[in-house]
Amino acid sequence: MVTTKGSTVLHSVLYVSTAQVLFTAPRMEELLAKSRTSNARQQITGLLLYRDGAFMQFLEGPEGAVERLFRRIKADEMKKCKRFIVEHHSPPCGMLRISLGYH
C-alpha cells in the first residue's frame, strides 16, 4: 500500500472478462474458496459478479498485491476478452469485511 502522511492508500482495479466455458455452481464455489483464502492472505478485498459467462470484478488492497493478482488474472487462459475499466488510489474508508460470493 502507498502511504502518504501517515495514512495508507488503497489500490483499486475494476475489469470485465468473459469465461471460455460457462462456470457450474461447484466450479464457482471452488474458485471462490481459493480466492477467499488467497485474497485474505494478501489483504485484498473486492466484489466478483458473474452471469452467463461474464465476469466483472472490483479488487482493492495493497498496490503490489493487487497488481500481482491482476497480472495473474490477465494471464488466465480460462477467461478471454479481458477489459480493464478503471484503476484508482484512495485512502481507506473502513472497507466492510465481506467474503466473495455469488448468486
C-alpha positions as MATLAB code, in Angstrom:
seq = 'MVTTKGSTVLHSVLYVSTAQVLFTAPRMEELLAKSRTSNARQQITGLLLYRDGAFMQFLEGPEGAVERLFRRIKADEMKKCKRFIVEHHSPPCGMLRISLGYH';
ca = [
       0.000    0.000    0.000;
       1.146    3.515   -0.668;
       1.476    5.637    2.476;
       1.090    9.408    2.482;
       1.465   11.497    5.651;
       0.737    8.559    7.947;
      -2.326    7.227    6.126;
      -2.450    4.153    3.931;
      -3.670    4.398    0.341;
      -5.576    1.526   -1.275;
      -5.127    0.491   -4.895;
      -8.307   -0.434   -6.797;
      -8.905   -2.122  -10.149;
     -12.187   -2.787  -11.972;
     -12.275   -5.091  -15.010;
     -14.594   -7.290  -17.062;
     -13.887  -10.582  -18.822;
     -15.633  -13.486  -20.496;
     -15.204  -17.129  -19.473;
     -14.122  -19.556  -22.200;
     -16.550  -22.116  -20.705;
     -19.601  -21.448  -18.517;
     -18.937  -21.972  -14.803;
     -21.079  -24.517  -12.960;
     -22.068  -23.880   -9.337;
     -19.444  -26.340   -7.991;
     -16.742  -24.787  -10.166;
     -17.685  -21.288   -8.949;
     -17.600  -22.500   -5.320;
     -14.100  -23.879   -5.903;
     -12.923  -20.596   -7.442;
     -14.408  -18.609   -4.546;
     -12.853  -20.833   -1.874;
      -9.378  -20.462   -3.392;
      -9.840  -16.726   -3.972;
     -11.100  -16.022   -0.449;
      -8.063  -17.712    1.108;
      -5.555  -16.079   -1.213;
      -7.153  -12.631   -1.062;
      -7.339  -12.636    2.754;
      -3.653  -13.567    2.957;
      -2.787  -10.625    0.681;
      -5.211   -8.139    2.336;
      -7.270   -7.866   -0.867;
     -10.998   -7.268   -0.745;
     -13.397   -6.937   -3.623;
     -16.532   -7.847   -5.438;
     -16.984  -10.538   -8.089;
     -20.057  -10.590  -10.310;
     -20.717  -13.486  -12.675;
     -23.598  -14.167  -15.018;
     -23.858  -16.316  -18.140;
     -20.105  -16.464  -18.676;
     -19.408  -12.779  -17.997;
     -17.313  -11.576  -15.049;
     -16.999   -8.127  -13.548;
     -14.583   -7.779  -10.670;
     -13.522   -4.959   -8.369;
     -10.294   -5.522   -6.416;
      -8.911   -3.320   -3.629;
      -5.859   -3.624   -1.395;
      -2.116   -3.009   -1.226;
      -0.846   -1.846   -4.617;
       1.716   -4.612   -5.132;
      -0.723   -7.350   -4.134;
      -3.500   -6.037   -6.395;
      -1.113   -5.635   -9.332;
       0.247   -9.203   -8.910;
      -3.278  -10.632   -8.747;
      -4.412   -8.645  -11.781;
      -1.394   -9.895  -13.783;
      -2.371  -13.498  -12.900;
      -5.972  -12.809  -13.932;
      -4.841  -11.325  -17.264;
      -2.718  -14.437  -17.928;
      -5.590  -16.840  -17.095;
      -6.416  -18.878  -20.201;
      -9.924  -19.689  -18.886;
     -11.021  -16.091  -19.443;
     -10.910  -14.125  -22.672;
     -11.741  -10.574  -23.697;
     -10.322   -9.091  -20.504;
     -11.009   -5.384  -20.491;
      -9.542   -3.066  -17.915;
     -12.047   -0.397  -16.894;
     -10.535    1.739  -14.145;
      -7.635    1.952  -11.716;
      -7.673    4.191   -8.661;
      -5.755    5.067   -5.477;
      -7.747    6.151   -2.426;
      -7.487    6.431    1.348;
      -9.101    3.530    3.210;
     -12.672    4.162    4.303;
     -13.197    1.188    6.587;
     -13.989   -1.403    3.902;
     -16.596   -3.880    5.032;
     -15.294   -7.364    5.784;
     -17.298   -9.246    3.162;
     -16.235  -12.540    1.601;
     -16.564  -13.181   -2.095;
     -19.830  -14.805   -3.046;
     -22.178  -15.265   -5.967;
     -25.862  -15.621   -6.687;
];
